[in-house]
Amino acid sequence: MTISFTGVPASPTRLEQLIGGKWSSSAGGEIVRNSPAHGVAVSIIPQGTAEDVDLAVAAARRRFDGGGWSDLPANRRAAIIRRAADIIVSEIDELSLIETLESGKPLWQSKAEIEGATELWYYASGQAQTVHGETFNNLGSDQLGLVLREPVGVVGLITPWNFPFFILAERLPFILAAGCTVVVKPSEHTSATTLSMGKILERAGLPEGVVNIVTGFGDPVGQAIVAHKDVDMVSFTGSTRVGRSAVMASAANLKKLSLELGGKNPVVVMPDADLDKAADGIVYGVLHNAGQCCVSGSRLLVAKDIEKALTDKVLTLMSRVNVGDPLNPGTRVGPIVNRSQLDRIMGLIGEGKAEGGDLLQGGFTLDNTEGLFVAPTVLANVKPDMKIAKEEVFGPVLAITAFSSLGEAIQIANDTDYGLSATIWSTNLDSSLALMRKIKAGRVWINTTITGGPEMPIGGYKESGLGRETGMSGVSEYTEVKSVIVDQGARTPWVI
């Protein structure tokens, strides 16, 4: 298969990081990002250092403690967040192209995600004005109880490469709505749209020092943010392995954490399911973003009675999926983000075959291209204890396991260290509700998959994370609760 590419820029874009309202390079040098689809340099970013993190945290701390953001009336914070959303709308095409060149995702997908991100910014702007506490007027005539919500302080925000602009939007506007200041570290693979967001926020009127962006590698930049004693909270999205490291590093000052980590997400198909609808949803769920999605439906659990019929439909649809140039409007699956991730995916496919899985489709890389492409892959006869059924692949790989009963389906679905998401395909209300209630996952879709809206909270059970983002949790996650008792009566002497 040969893929031709068009529309690739002649030279990479050189970018700077944002610290205390100033755009600058770093003494650490530079990082060149090659497009994973085209094999050419598309952006050059600063290779930030721990010293850059110190400067960024100091700027965020000065702004938080010195005023000019958390103490502003909520309607003024909301107005700035709304203006930022308006600017995103006006720049969707430019942002989409930047996202596609760095990440490799199809251009139409980048555009859809940035449109979705805009909705998050608008929703968060409204939440800025809904943060409230409680009063307790039932403590007696001489006492009044108050419960206040206050911004947590300086937040370190570390975002991944797979949905750089969208995941930023699931967190940053809510952090700002709460009144916090921020130090952002985007992935070194996909920093450009985050840096573009910094420019947008400047144009929207955000005071300097509220948002600071330091680019570079996880070590030292991410590590310095998580361990920094002047950072009050860290929001991290990424692998469970790195999440564990964040938990340990945060012990320096017992900072608050919000973690969205890995997933090994079950897709349960019951005998009564609409198989055409389910098959299309299954193919979308595992191939969306080339499978590089934390909520990817990578484990297909199907009732034995319909296993062959459903598998045939999945294979037919998957064979029709266009893999290739993300700038081509007909492309559905783009490249893998980098060579090491591609090698890991191929290694897990090989282990799946070695452990007894039947390779029904794919299992190879696409030759004669400059990009990093893995063919959509299906493995059947996968046992729950096999590595391909246990480990997050983060690639376009579907593992099929059959079950005999509802109880067995629930048992297999929960036989994982993760609990991020699950998908159920069934036209039977009783089965759907039983599965929804029993499967341990932070998000569950019934007869649809990988969808939602700003109103819905996201997060995981077990080793898939801590805390909840977006929805009504979006702002409250970044606040502290203060309990206050006001006594207006005469004091009964304690010393007699």
N, C-alpha and C positions, 0 to 999 in steps of 0.2 A: 504494500500500500504506500503510495507516494502522496505527500501533502504539499501543496504550494501555498505560499504565504504572501499576503499583500497588506499594505498599510502600516508596515513597521517603520518607526522613526529612523532617520539616518544617523542620529547620534543620541546618546543618553541625556536625560535631564539631570542637572546637578541641583541638589537640594540642601537646605540648611535646617538645623534644629532650632527650637524656640525655647529660650530661657529668660524669664523675667522681662518679657516683652521685646527681647532682642533676638534677631535671627543670626546664627553664626555657624561656623564650622567647628571641628573638634581637634584637639591636639592628638587624639587617638588615631587620626587618619580618616580613611574613607572606605566604604563598602560599595562594590559595583554589583548591581542586580541584573542578571541576565533573564530575559523572558524564558520561562520553561517551555513555551510553545515554539519559539523562533530561534532560540540559541544566540540571541544578540543582546548587547547591553542596552537597557532601557532607562535605568536610573542610577544615580550615584548619591549616597547618603553619608552623613558623618558617622564615623565609628566612635560612638560616645564612650566616655570613661566614667569611673566612679566619681571623679572630681566634677564632671558635668552634672551628675546626679546630685551631688552636694549643693551645687549652685542652684539647680532647679528646685530642690526641696526648700532651700533657704528663701527663694523667691516666693514659693507657694505659702510658706509659713509667714513671711512678712505680710502678704496680702490678707491671709486669713486672720492673723492676730491684729493687724493694723487697720482693718476695716476696708470698706469699699466693695465688698461683695456679700459676705454672710449677713452683714447688718443692713443691706439694702432692703427696702420694701419688696415683698415677693413679686409684686406686679412689674417692677423694673427688671428683676432677673428674668421673669417670664417673657418680657418684651424682647430682650436680647436673644433668648433661646429661639423665639419665634422668628426674629429677623434672620438668624442663622439658618433656620429651616427654609425661609424664603430664598436665600442665596443658593442653598443646595439645589432647590428646584430649578433655578436659572442656569445651573452649571452641570446638570445631570450628564449631558453628553461627554463633556470633558472629563469628569470624574470617572465615568464608566470606562472610557478608553484607558485611563491611567490604571484603573483596577485590573482590567483585562491583561494589559501588557505585563504587569508584575505578577499576577496570580495565575494567569493562563485560563481563567474561566471564560466561557463564551460571552461575547459582548452583550447579547440580549439578556443574559443572566445578570451581568454586572449592573445593567441599567435597571432591571427589576429590583435588585437588592438596594440600590441607592434610592429608588422611589420608596421602597419599604422603610429605609432608614429615615427618610424625610418624615414619614408618619410618626416614627418614634420621637423625633425632635419636637414635632408639634404636640404630641401627647404629653411629653415631659414638661413642656412649657406650661400647660394647664395644671400639671401636678404641683408646680412651684407654689401655686396659690391655694392648694388644698391641704398642705401640711398643717396639722393641728394637734393639740394635746387634748387633755381631759380635765374636768373639774369634779371634785367630790364635795358636795354640800351636805353630806350626811354624817359628818364627824362630830356634830354637836354645834350649838349656837356660837361657840367661841373659836371654832377652828374651820379652816378651809383648806382642802387638799387640791393641789395643782399637779398635773403631769405635763411636762414640757418636752417637746422634741427639738433637739438642737443639732446642727450639722456636726458630723463627727470630726471634721478638721481637714487635714491634708491627706488626700487619697492618692495612693500609687495605683495606676491603672495599666495593666500589662495585657495586651491583646495579641491574638494569634494571626497566622497568615491565611487561614482558609476563608474567612469572611471579614477582612480587615475593617471595611467601612461600616458594615452592618452591625458587627459585634461592638464596635466603638459606639454606635448609636444606641445600642441596648443598654449602655452604661453611662457614657459621658454626659448626656443632657440631664439625666436623672441626678447624677452627682452635682451638677451645677444647680439644678433646681433646688436641691437640699441646702445649698449655700456653701458647699465645700470648695476648696481649691485642689488642683490636680497636678500630678506629674505623670505623663503618659509615656509608656514605652511600647511602640508598635513592633511587630516582628521585623527583623532585619530583611526578610524577603519581600515584605509588602508595606513599606513605610510611607509611600508617596501620598496616598489619599488621606492618611492621618495628618501629614504635614499640610496638605491642602485644607483640611478642616481647621487647622490652626489659623491659616490666612482668612478663612471664612469668618471665624469667630472674631478676629481683629476687625474686619469690616462691619460686623454686626454690633460692635461697640463694647466688646468684653474688655474689662480693665486688664492692664498688663499684670502678669504674675498669677492670674487665676488659673490659666491652663499653660503648662510648660510641657514641651515634647522633647525627649532625649532619645535618639535613635542608636542602634547598635545591637550587640549580641547579648544574650541572656546573662552571660558572665563576661563583663562585670556589670552591665547596666541594670538588668532585671534583678540580679542578686543584691546590688547596692540599694535598690528601691525597697525590696522586701525587708532587708535587714536594718534599714535606716531608722534610727530612734526618733527622728522628727516626723516620720510618716505615721499617721494615726490608724490608717486602714489600707489594706491592699485588696484590689479586685483583680483576680487572675483567671484567664481562660486559656486552657491548654491541656496537656497530657496529665494523667493522674501521677505519673512518675515525677514530673516537675512540680505538680501541686503539693506532693508530700514534702519536697525540698522547701517550698514556700512556707509550709506550716512550721517546719523546723527553724527556718531563718527568721520567721516572724516572732519567735520567742524572745528576741532581743528586748522588745518592750511590750510583749503580749498584745500586739496590735490585732484589731478586728480583721477578719478575712471573709471575702466572698469568693468562692471558687466554683467555676464550671469546668468540669474535667472530662475524662473519657467516657465512652459508652460502648456497649456491645448489645445493640438494641434488637429485641425480638419483634418479628412480624408474624402474628398468629393468624392463620387462615382456617376458619371452621368449614365443615362440610357444606353448610348452607350458604356460603359466601357467593356473591356475584363474581365469578371467576374472571370475566373480562375486565371488570373494573379493578379487581384486586391485582391482576397481572400487570396492568399499566401502572398502578400505584407502586407495586413492588419494584418494577424496573426504574421508575423515577426515584424511588426512595433510596436505592442502592447506587445509582449512577449520578444523582444530583451532585454537582461539583466534583465529578470524577470520584465519588465515594469519599472525598476528603471533607467529611461532615460529621460532627460529633453525634448527631442524632440519626445518622445513616441507618437504614433498616438492613443490616448486614446478616442477620440470622433469620432465615425463613423457616418457620415451624408450621407444617402443613398436615392436615388430617390425612391419614393413609389412604382413605377412600378416594380422595381427589388429587393425590400427589402427582400422578402421571399427567392428568389432564391439565393441572395448573402449571407444572413444569414445562410442558410442551408450549403452552401459551407464553410463558416467560421467555423461553428460548427464542421463540418466533419474534417477539417484540424486540428482544435485545439484539438480535441479528440485524435489525433495521436501524439501530441507533447509529448516527453519524459521529465518528470520533475524528478530531483533527483541529484545524486552524480555528482558534476562538474568534477570529475576526470574520469568519464566514457565517452568515446568518443561519445556515442550515445545520451548524455544528451543535450537538447536544452535550458531548463529553470532550473536555479539553485535556491538557497534560497533567502529570503529577508535578508537585511543586519543586522537587529537586531530586538529584540522582540518589542520594542516600535513602529517601523515602521510597523511590521506585524500587531500589534493591531490596528494601525491607518487604515491600508488597510481594515481589516475586519470590522471595525466600519463604514467606508464609504460604503462598500458593503451592510451592514445592513440598513443604512440610505437610500440607493438607493432603496432597496426593500420596505422599509416603506413608501417612497414617491410615490410608484406606479410603479417602474421599475419591469419588468418581468425577473426573474433569469432563463436564458436558460441553463447555464452551469457553473460548478465550484461553487464558493462561500464558500469554506471550506478550512481548512488547512489539510495538510497530516499528519496523525497520525503515531505512531510507528517509529518515526525517531528522531535523535538527532538534526536535522537541523530545519530551520525556513522556511517551504515551504507553499506557497499558490497555490492552483490549479488554472489554467487559467480560467478566469471568464468572462461571457458575460451577460450583462443586456440589455434588449430591452425595447421599449416603454419609453425611457428616454426623458423627456421634458427639453427644454433648461434652465428652471429656477430651476431645481433640483440640489441639492448639488453635486451629482455624476457627473453632467455635468459642474459644475463651478469650483470645487476644483481639484488641481493636486493630483492624487491618488499615483503615484509613485509605482505602482504595476501592476501585470498582469491582468488588468481589462479593458474591452472594453464596452463602453456605446454607444448604437445604437439609433439614432434619424432619423426619416424619414422626407423628404422635398418634396414639390410639384413642385417647380420651381427653375430655376437658381438664381433668385433674393432672394428667401427664403434661399437657400443654402448659399449664400454670407452673408445674414443677420445673420443666425445662426452661421456661422463660425466666424464672427467678434464679436459675443455677448459674449465677455470674456474680462477680464482685461489683459490677456496675448497676446503675439504676437511673439512667438518664431519660430514656424515652421508650415507648412501645407503640406498636400499631396493631389494630385488630380489624380483621375483615370478616364480617358476619351479618346476616340479615335477621338473626334471631336476637331479640332484645335480651332475653334471659342470659344467653351465652355472652353477649357483649358486656353486660353489666357485671357478670361474674368475673370475667377476665379483667375488666377495668378496675374492679375493686381489689383483686388478688395480686395483680402484677405490681411489683415494687418499682415504680418509675415516676420521675417528676413530671413527665408529659406523656399523655396517652392520646392517640388518634384512633377514632373508630370510623371505618370506611372512608378514610382520607389519610394523608400523611404529610409530614413536614410542612405544616401551615400554621397560621395563628394570626395574632394581631398585637399591637402595643398594650392592649388591656390585659393580656394573659401573662401570668408570672411564669418564669422559666428557672430551672435548676434541677438538681439531681438527688437521688437517694444514694446511700452507701458510698462507694468510692468515686461516685460521679460528681461529688461536690458538697459545698456548704452554702447556705443562704439562697435567696431568690432575687432575681432581677426582673425588671419591667413590671407592668401591671401596677397595682396599688403598692406592691412591694418595692417598686423601682426607686422611690425617694426614701421611704422609711429605712431601707437597708443601709443608707448612708447617714443615718441620724443616731444620736444617743438619746436615751430617755432619762429625764431628770424628774425625780419625785420631790415635791415641795409641800411642806406643812406650814401654814400661816396661823399663828395663835394670837387672838385679839383679846383674850380674857386675862384676868388677874392670875398671877402664878401662885400655886400652892407651894409654900416653902419646902424644900427637901431637907435643908439643914435646920434642925430644931435644937 
